[in-house]
Every structure is written in structure tokens, then in C-alpha cells.
């Protein structure tokens, strides 16, 4: 639940300044490497949409969602990212490292929320965790070891903001 709350807040609060009564219709692109009709992939998208509802957003009224799934074909992510950029979204939610990379290649100006990415610094998505720079922020899939070094494989999430 906390992770879902963070994701929804990460997407919407920067866009609205925290004001739910905003009259703008937000255009949200959602890029996933998997199958959007697969139960687990669909559950993630449904949880995201549910959190938007809990924040007072209604699809079709104050936000439009453009979702694309690569159906396990990583090679198609770049084309899907370009299609989403052509729709001129206000933000791109990119699920997993491959989708973040495709979104990064497609745009340097549209904000990208990574949810999560493995080693965002090593992958070139952000400059540092403390000061990501650029147009990408979100969750990194890593942890800091007792010797102070960052390890890439972990179930712990750290935010980049």
C-alpha cells in the first residue's frame, strides 16, 4: 500500500501542486514491458489507477491514460515509447528498467517516473540518487551495503527525487 501511495503521489503531486480541483486534464502515458492483459501486470496497472481514484482523479474527467505493453517483446519498447511521446503526455510512467531506457531514448523533456529501475545511476537514468537531474525520477531497485557501496539486486526500494 505504501508503495502504491508513493507512486500515485509521485505522479500527480508534481503535476498539480497538490491541488485536486485543478481543471487540467492530465495526460499520463504508461509503458510496461509485459502483457497488460496478464493478471499480475493488469493488477499493477489497476492498483495505479485505483490510487489515482483515491486521490480524487477520475479517468476521462481529469486524466487520460495511454497504456502500452510490449507483450514480452523488449525490442518493441522503443517503438511503443515513441508512440506514447507522440501523444504528448504530461508524464510517462515506465515500469522496469527496459521501459525506462526506452522512454529515456524517446524523450529528454517529458517527465519519466521509473517504477522501479535496477541501478538508476549505473543505467544512466539519473546523475546521482541525491540529485538525479534530467527528466527521470522514481524508484531504484538497489540497497546500500554495510561498506557503503550500492548493490544492484535487492527487494528494497529507494527513491530518487
VENBELHU-V297459 format. One record per backbone hydrogen bond with DSSP energy under -1.0 kcal/mol. NH is the residue of the N-H (numbers start at 1). CO is the residue of the C=O. If there is no record, write none. Layout:
nh=NH co=CO
nh=NH co=CO
This chain:
nh=5 co=1
nh=6 co=2
nh=7 co=3
nh=8 co=4
nh=9 co=5
nh=10 co=6
nh=11 co=7
nh=12 co=8
nh=13 co=9
nh=16 co=12
nh=17 co=13
nh=19 co=16
nh=26 co=62
nh=28 co=64
nh=29 co=91
nh=30 co=66
nh=31 co=93
nh=32 co=68
nh=38 co=35
nh=42 co=38
nh=43 co=39
nh=44 co=40
nh=45 co=41
nh=46 co=42
nh=47 co=43
nh=48 co=44
nh=49 co=45
nh=50 co=46
nh=51 co=47
nh=52 co=48
nh=53 co=49
nh=54 co=50
nh=55 co=51
nh=56 co=53
nh=57 co=52
nh=60 co=63
nh=61 co=58
nh=62 co=58
nh=64 co=26
nh=66 co=28
nh=68 co=30
nh=70 co=32
nh=71 co=34
nh=72 co=33
nh=73 co=70
nh=74 co=72
nh=76 co=73
nh=77 co=74
nh=80 co=76
nh=81 co=77
nh=82 co=78
nh=83 co=79
nh=84 co=80
nh=85 co=81
nh=86 co=82
nh=87 co=84
nh=88 co=85
nh=90 co=27
nh=91 co=27
nh=92 co=111
nh=93 co=29
nh=94 co=113
nh=95 co=31
nh=100 co=96
nh=101 co=97
nh=102 co=98
nh=103 co=99
nh=104 co=100
nh=105 co=101
nh=106 co=102
nh=107 co=103
nh=112 co=135
nh=113 co=92
nh=114 co=137
nh=115 co=94
nh=117 co=139
nh=123 co=119
nh=124 co=121
nh=125 co=120
nh=126 co=120
nh=127 co=132
nh=137 co=112
nh=138 co=160
nh=139 co=114
nh=140 co=158
nh=141 co=117
nh=142 co=140
nh=143 co=151
nh=145 co=149
nh=148 co=145
nh=151 co=143
nh=158 co=140
nh=160 co=138
